[in-house]
Amino acid sequence: MTAPSTAELKEELGRLATSFRLPTISKELAPRLLDAGHEDALTLVHEVFVAEADDRLERRVERLRQQSRLPHGKTFDTLDDKRLPRPLAGKLQKLRTGDFLDNAINVLAFGLPGTGKTHAAAAVGHALVAQGHRVLFTPAYKLVQDLLAAKRDLALPKALRKLDAYELLILDDIGYVQQDADEIEVLFTLMAERYERRSMLITSNLVFSEWDQIFKNPMTTAAAVDRLVHHSVILEFDVDSFRTAKKRRASK
């Protein structure tokens, strides 16, 4: 690999110092070293700055991982993607880059229980956290209960603003929301608030045609589906559950 030029080192030092919120150092350090005839020192200083950047990212990622509530161990390293259809595995690999977050694209994962939806969703979350993105993983019913409590305390707008800080909100098993009128209202409000602004990744045992079991009212169901699908990636886990696959292997 070709060593960076003096101009490249100078530019990179300035960028790193700016990212550390050190504007004076960003402006003055490299020019002063060069003016004093210490061009060789640029490489050493650059190495120190890179080490600081790496250390800051590592600490940030650890904080984000703790805040994310992602299931421990459910990562791409432990995901058996060989059992998944190739198009589905390809979509998951694209999602792990995080590019979809830039356009507030939603991800909707459908499949029967035990097919790996939760593991795949968590794996995407872990990959994004490793890049410094803010992610929150939560069972859908729990988040709905939290929002209901906030509504009772007249603090629903504050709770929604807090959730808005997360670039990706992973709602696991939306089909298990208990579906009374208040729960439907806060769930729909959450979806409406994030529409075209922030991404959601939702797993569901119910296909869209069955979502009237969640939202009850056909118009509410249609409005919720419309907001989610408008900018979305659909993941279909059309595979055997782990238990079924294990049973089949054992019977051979």
N, C-alpha and C positions, 0 to 999 in steps of 0.2 A: 504494500500500500504506500502510495506517495505521501511524503510528509507534507503537512499543510504549509502554505506559504506564509510569510510575515503578514501580508494583508489579511489572509484568512484567519490567522491567529488573533490579530487585532480585532477583527469583526466579531469573532466568536467570544472573545473575552468581554467585549462590550455587551453582547447579547446576554451572556451569563450574569454579568454584574447587574444588568437591568432586571433580569428575572429574580435576582436576590434583593431587589429594591435598594440598590446602591448606585444612584444616578451619578454621583460625583466620581466614584471609582470607574464606572462605566465610561465616563467621558475622559478622565485624566490618566488612568493607569498605563495603558498601552502607549499613548503618545509620550508620556514622560520617560518611560523605560527606553523608548527608541531615541528620544532626544539626548538621553544620558549615555547612549552607546551600549545599552544592555539588551540588544536584540536577542541574544541567546537565552536571556532569562524568560522571554515570552513563553517558550515551550514549557518550562517548569511551572510558571504561574498558571498557565492554561491547564496543566495536569491537576494542580491543586483545586482550581475552580471546578473542573469536571468531577473530581472526587467529592467536592461539596455538593454539587448538583445531584450526584448519584445518592449521596447520603440523605439529602432532603427528600428525594423521591421515595426512597426506601421507608423513611419515617412516615411520609404522607400516606403511602400505600398501606402501611400497617394500621394507621388510624382509620383509613377508609374501610379496610377489611373488617375491623371491629364494629364500625358503625353500620355496615351493610347487612349484618345478621345473616349472611350467606351460610348455607349448610357447610360445615367443615368437610373437606375431602371430596366434595362433588365438583370436580374440575374436569378439564379436557383430558388431563393425564389419566384419570380413572374412568372416563367415558368410553364404553365399548362401541365406537362408531362403526365397526365392521358389521354389526347387526342391523344397522340403519340403511335404508335405501340411499343410493349414491347422491341423488339430488338433495335429499334432506341433509346428509353429512356435508355436502358442499355449501348449503345455505348457512349451516352452523359455523363453518370455517370463515365465511364472509362476515357473519355477525360479530365474531370475536375481534375483528379489527376496530369496531366501534364507529365505523363511518355512518351507520344509520342514525346515530344520535344527532348528527349535524342537521338533519332534516326532520327531526321529531317523528321518525317512522316508528310505528308500533310493530310488535312481534306477537303473533297469536299461534300458540302451540296446542294442537288438538290430538287426542288419542285416548284409548281406554286406560284404566288404572294399571300401573306397573309397566308401562311401555317406555319409560325413561324421560318423560317430559320435564319433570322437576329437576332431574340430574342435568339435562341439557341446558335448562334455563339458568341453573346455578353456575354451570360451567361458563356460560357467556358472561354472567355477572362477575365471576372471579377474574376472567380475562380482562374485562373492562377496568376493574379495580386496580389490577396490576399496571394499567396504563395511566392511572391517576384519576379515573372517572368516579363520580359519586353515584353509588348504586344502593338501593334498599330492596331487600328480599323479605316478603311477608306472606303468610297465608292470607288469602283474600278475606276470609271471615273475620280474622283478627283485626285487620286494618279497618274493616267496616265497623266493627265494634268500637274501635278507638275513635273513629270519626263520629259515631253516634254519641259517645261520651262527650266529645268536644262540642257537638251541637247542643247537647243538654246544658253544657256550661257556657253557652253563647260564645264559644271560642272556635267554631268551625272555620271561619276565614283564616285565623291564625294557624290552625292545624294544616290547612291546605297550602299556606305560604311555606310552612316548614317542609312539607313534602315536595314543594316546587324546587327546593335546593338540590334534589336528586335528579341527575340526568336520566337515569333509568329506574323505574319503579316496577319490580317484579311481583305480580299478584299470582300466587300459586293456588290452583284449584278454585276458580271462580264459581264453579257449579255448586260449591258447598255453602255459599252465602244463604242465610236462612230465609231471605225473601219476604220479610214483612215490609210494609209501606215505607217506614223510616229508613230501613236498610237500603232499599232500592233507591230512595232519594239521595242518600249521601254517596252511594256508589256511582250513580249517574252524574252527580255534581262533580265528583273527582274526575271522571272521564271528560266531562265538558271543560273543566278547568285546564286540563293538560292537552286538550285538542290542539294540534298544530304548534305546540310549544315545547312539550316534553314527551319523551318516549315512555311507553309501557310495554312490558312483556307479560302476557297473560297465558296461563295454562288452563286447560278446560277438558273435562271428560265429556262435555256436551258440545255438539256441533252447533253452528249458528241457528239452524232450524229448531233447535231445542232450547234456545235461550229465553223463550217465553216462560220457561220454568223458573228463570232467575228474575226477570223483570215484570212478569205477569201481564202487564199492559202491552198489547201489540205495538202501539205507537212508541212507547218508551223503548221497547226492544229494538224496533227499527232504527230509532234515533241513536241508541247506544252502538249498535252494530255499524251504522253508517259512519260514525265518528272514528271508530277503531279501524275500520277497513280502508277508509279514504287514503291513508298513507300507511301501508302495512306490508309485512312479510308473513306469509302463512307457512307454518310448519306442521305437516301431517305425519304423526307417528303411527303409521299403518303397519305395525309389527306386532308379533306376539308379545305378551307380557313376559317378564323375566321368569315368573313361576311356570307359565305354560311352556316356555322354551326349555326350562330345566327339566320339566316333566317329560317332554318329548325326547330330550337327550338320554334321560334315564331309561326310557322304554325301548331304546334301540339296542 
